[in-house]
Amino acid sequence: MMPLDLEAPIYVAGHRGLAGSAIVRRLQREGATRILTRDRKELDLRNQEATNAFFKTERPAYVFLAAAKVGGIYANSSYPADFIGDNLAIQTNVIHSAWQHGARKLLFLGSSCIYPRDCPQPIKEDYLLTGPLEATNEAYAIAKIAGLAMCQAYRRQHGFDAISAMPTNLYGPNDNFHPENSHVLPALIRRFVGAADHKTDNVTVWGSGKPLREFMHSDDMADAALFLMNNYSDVAPMNIGSNDEVSIASLAQIVASTAGFRGDIIWDASKPDGTPRKRLDSTRLLDLGWRPSIPLKEGIDEVVAWFRQHYP
């Protein structure tokens, strides 16, 4: 297994998103000299012909597949056809074109939502496909499972060095802070910063606050992704977790305090909670020698400051 050649062309698909932008920052710090990026206007990865033409021309040696259509419970429940269709198209086009045009290695970023809703905790990689998925994000999860399976299939049939990593819930700069379509942590940041700045008396949050979630800063994920590209080559997916597990109620309190919100938090229990608990077992990755480095409170402080700067 050869380490990443930082002078070779490296394509980061989805470089403007939460995960992709963190990978670009990590590669830049490492000294990569030929990072390839294209935004959606330049290259629609759902378009097979355009994707193939890009790979044929640029010939990336390494591919970080971080491009995806993502969103929270509301978005996943409202647009399931978009989530399964767009993500299947992106994954299929990128993985096939990367293999077809001679990429040395590809890392596919999946999601912790691929695991069954009620599987044992913490979640081991072996629990995949052992039970029903969470209904609120089933379409997205099925697409991600298909991407993982495609990497395995291309490795077995073609010898293509495609690996898969399943990050826990991510947060960080360049997250999606849309008021309706974002994940829980950026949604909370937007609401509480707005409420604090406008001196609102209360903030309503979906659900009961009881579910437990694990969160990881995107810079930790990017560090793990680069570590895996250098140190891992196998058919099995690899969990990337932080062990920073917290209830949604406690998370809301942390974000409210960091944002300077002093009002009341109202829980709308008529809205869905999603999966009761979701914490990854990252033992296999930790045994290889990797460790996360950004505590949750420190990371939230940074992202709240970033949000205030970029969303005045």
RAQUI-V104297 format. One record per run of one state. SS is the DSSP state (H for helix, E for strand, C for the rest). FROM is the first residue (numbers start at 1). TO is the last residue. If there is no record, write none. Layout:
BEGIN
SS FROM TO
SS FROM TO
END
This chain:
BEGIN
C 1 9
E 10 13
C 14 17
H 18 30
C 31 34
E 35 36
C 37 47
H 48 58
C 59 61
E 62 65
C 66 72
H 73 78
C 79 79
H 80 100
C 101 104
E 105 109
C 110 111
H 112 114
C 115 122
E 123 123
C 124 124
H 125 127
C 128 134
H 135 158
C 159 161
E 162 167
C 168 168
E 169 171
C 172 183
H 184 197
C 198 201
E 202 206
C 207 211
E 212 217
H 218 231
C 232 237
E 238 240
C 241 244
E 245 247
H 248 259
C 260 263
E 264 268
C 269 276
E 277 278
C 279 279
E 280 280
C 281 282
H 283 287
C 288 295
H 296 310
C 311 312
END
